[in-house]
Amino acid sequence: MSLLKAIITSALSAILSPSPDDPICECFDNDSAKLCAVLTSTPDEALRIADGKLRVFPFKDVKDCWRRLYTDASIVKACNLVKENFLGLSSNKSSSESENEGVGGKDKQRESKGADTNGINKLDGPWLSSVVHTLDRALIMTGGPRREALIESLLSALQDAVGPSKGFPSLDAHTEEESPHSPKRRRVSRPLFPPDSVPSPRLECPIPRVSAPSFEQFAKHIRDIRTPLVITDAVDHWPALSSRPWSSRDYWARRMFDGKRLVPVEVGRSYTDEGWGQRIMPFGDFVKDYIWRRDGGESNGGHKAAEDVASERSTSHGQTGYLAQHDLLSQIPALRNDICIPDYCYTRPPEPETGNPVYEKKLREQQAKEKNDQTSVPGDLRDTMLNPQIMHSSAQDTTRDSKLHSDNDDEDSMDDEEDASEPIINTWIGPSWTISPLHHDPYHNILVQVVGAKYIRLYSPHTPASHIYPRGMEIVNPSSPTSNPSPSSNHNKNKPAASPSSPSRTSANATSPVPWTQTDQASQQQPKQAIDMSNTSQVDIAAIEISPAEYETWESLWPGFLEAEYVETVLREGECLYIPVGWWHYVRGLQAGVSVSFWWE
């Protein structure tokens, strides 16, 4: 309790005394008095102002001062809630509120909020979720610039103060009613994920598998052979696979504040489908509603045919929910300690070669940029800059600063060797039959399956476009979460974060079942924007898998695709898959589980 009080006091003091170089000082025309007044008296108003700025502009164009304002206003609001509802203290109020409160007003306020005779609220009151959600939104929406450690300290101290973990109350009650096991058995083994699965497909073209290759062997493979590779026995030492198991419901309950922590969830079969959208929701609700599927999809311990699962999830009550491509380990630092970056991510990988779609896209962007600038560039320098072999440019800084929130808007460029030392880490959590449609990424990737299993099919980057059918420019509404997505919580300038709408997961058809934030009126008036979807194929492999007998239908839709060569694998717990840059890949969950991807270049 004393630690929590100390952190709150320190936090409020720091917020009211920003350093001169803090971007937040630029808010309100550099009027520091007005800034402090708004933060202390009306943090909700500060949130409304900052949220409007976040929604009106693409994230890369939002000034740092507004992200800072959103963050600090969130912290002030959360601290006030804790002070009033848990510590029995009064938060700062405006003069009008203080006058209206009158004699005995504070006591009446506590009584109205259900405080006990000592002025302390019940630990399970709705205020607690409100505090957690307010701080998590700051992390998810802005990355919590300059306050990441402070937010983590606040949440950690609050969780310690309220006592031991209570698990996922609603989920526990729901699954225990359905469980055929004895109470003692359930208490010993409480899985986060149901045991149901869909049958693994027969592998016609399996990817080679190798047990824990040396650093040199792996480097030689990615330099000389340049094909996908399944690596086994390389992450057995991860605590997530042993001492701090990510398969354990109780462990996740402790790490996710009894399910109160917020996470971004994609809702819909695929990000290329109509009706696909994104929600921010408590992790406990995500697990209950989409992993265990409270609407009747609970496990019976057996296998389900792919067409049966697909049919279930196509109904209005059976949508797929996928926590996809989110930097969860930065949002929840304790989880980061459960894994290690594979040594293979520190190899210097080859750059995409001529003909690779990533190379061709970067070349087109570079040439377009140089064409726009050529009037101000001397002729000899212009010739050098347009050389296809020279891919390095100042556009790299722009790409890094934009946090990779959309590969379709950003200017990518080859990293230097220093940047290559920090992989981009993303977490993927979902039920069986989650889908990533056929797409390619602008990075080399090592995908680690921590819990569950996935089927993955890959096509060479040199597969003719006439067989792979890449999408083109597609229209999105700028006020939708897709065109202006919320960033992940890692905003290191040298390590771009990947949001749910980042390179491989951008939809031109996104609609939001529950908005990320209240959409500003100005953003609704903006014209629609064209997004480059060329990293995603038009081909619906999931539909082909469900109905393989309809060969003529698929051949008429996408002539030549069914004859294109591919390789495939089933990735199981503790296994890694190396995906070279630019390789087209389709991913389907066979069992509910967790994956972690490591992108590097």
URPE-V843145 format. One record per helix or strand of 2 or more residues. SS is the DSSP state (a for helix, b for strand). FROM is the first residue (numbers start at 0). LEN is the number of residues. If there is no record, write none. Layout:
# URPE-V843145
ss & from & len
SS & FROM & LEN
SS & FROM & LEN
This chain:
# URPE-V843145
ss & from & len
a & 1 & 14
a & 22 & 8
a & 31 & 10
a & 42 & 14
a & 58 & 3
a & 63 & 22
a & 94 & 7
a & 104 & 8
a & 125 & 17
a & 147 & 15
a & 168 & 10
a & 182 & 6
b & 196 & 2
b & 208 & 3
a & 214 & 11
b & 228 & 4
a & 238 & 3
a & 248 & 7
b & 261 & 6
b & 276 & 6
a & 282 & 9
b & 302 & 2
a & 305 & 8
b & 320 & 6
a & 327 & 4
a & 332 & 4
a & 342 & 4
a & 356 & 20
a & 378 & 7
a & 394 & 7
a & 418 & 3
b & 423 & 7
b & 434 & 5
b & 443 & 8
b & 453 & 6
a & 464 & 4
b & 472 & 4
a & 520 & 4
b & 528 & 4
b & 535 & 2
a & 540 & 6
a & 550 & 7
a & 560 & 3
b & 566 & 5
b & 574 & 5
b & 583 & 6
b & 592 & 8
